[in-house]
Each structure stands twice: as structure tokens, then as C-alpha cells.
């Protein structure tokens, strides 16, 4: 009889619109239905996987989502030189069944904004969050990023760019032409959409 151990993990890469980021997609859920942006070693404590990824000298930030990790590298590093070693590292890490995200550590972190509708949200904020969740999230996740709601005041929606969206040359076009245009059409109270710098 053949004994089966941990499932075989496969990792493939996808380019993102941001040349400094690469999306590493696994055939396993890493952080189902959620995402966490870890822009530096200090915030990485919430993810043992991110802590180890920051051990690579060329890694600038880590973004973990449902079934992928988006990594941002230093400009002087070429993706073609480092992708094989990162893929092998991720494959080994996940096959060993190590912890990807530590929920207790996340609870201790300051909240980074949320698209989840809460009872004390007013009507406009509820509609903004629903629009982000249903229309924006699926599109930006395909590009290895996320956009989180921060605040709404006097017609201005404040969002936070994460993963490949953070620092991406085309993210402002996405924000202004895409998200702002859609929100103004669907939610007349919205006058402007801005991105908060990390």
C-alpha cells in the first residue's frame, strides 16, 4: 500500500502591471477569503511565511491573499534570476505544512482598513464597501493586489493600495479612471476617490 504524505504543491508565477512585483500562485489556499499586506519586516511578524521571505535580501514587501503571495523586489534585482529559488522555497514551505499567517499576531496589529460592512456604517459607506467587494476586489486580485476602504468624508473616498497595487505605475489610472469613474456613476454622493500612502 502506498502511503500518501502531504499534498504536492505547485507554484506558478504571474506578472502584474507593476514591474517590481510578481504574483506566486499556489494550488492550495493560503489565507482563504482574506488578505494581509506586510510592507516591512516589522509587520511581517503576523506571518511566519513573510518573516522567512524577508530573509531573501531582495524582498521589499510581502502581500498574502487567498491562494497567492505577491512579492515586491528591489529595483536592481531581475525576476528571472530569483523566481526559481522563490518558487522552490514556497513549494517546500507549503509542503511541510508550516503556518502562513498567525491569527493572534494579526489581532494585535493595528487595523488596516476593511471592506466589510459594519452596523455603524452609514448608507453611502455601505454602498462603497459593497462596490469594492463585488467589483473592485476580484479585478485587482487578478493583478496580485488589493484595495482597502479607509474612510469616506464630504464626498471623498479614501482607499489604501496593497500588494502589487502599492507603488504600481498604473495604479493611479486604475484608481481615477476605473474605480472613481465607477463609484461616481453608481454612488452619486461620491465626488472623488483618493489613495492613502502607506
C-alpha positions, 0 to 999 in steps of 0.5 A: 500500500502506498502511503500518501504524505502531504499534498504536492504543491505547485507554484506558478508565477504571474506578472502584474502591471507593476514591474517590481512585483510578481504574483506566486500562485499556489494550488492550495489556499493560503489565507482563504477569503482574506488578505494581509499586506506586510510592507516591512519586516516589522509587520511581517511578524503576523506571518511566519511565511513573510518573516522567512521571505524577508530573509531573501535580501531582495524582498521589499514587501510581502502581500498574502491573499487567498491562494497567492503571495505577491512579492515586491523586489528591489529595483536592481534585482531581475525576476528571472534570476530569483523566481526559481529559488522563490518558487522552490522555497514556497513549494517546500514551505507549503509542503511541510505544512508550516503556518502562513499567517498567525491569527493572534499576531494579526489581532494585535496589529493595528487595523488596516482598513476593511471592506466589510460592512459594519452596523455603524456604517452609514448608507453611502459607506455601505454602498462603497464597501459593497462596490469594492467587494463585488467589483473592485476586489476580484479585478485587482486580485487578478493583478496580485493586489488589493484595495482597502476602504479607509474612510469616506468624508464630504464626498471623498473616498479614501482607499489604501493600495496593497500588494502589487497595487502599492507603488504600481505605475498604473495604479493611479489610472486604475484608481481615477479612471476605473474605480472613481469613474465607477463609484461616481456613476453608481454612488452619486454622493461620491465626488472623488476617490483618493489613495492613502500612502502607506 
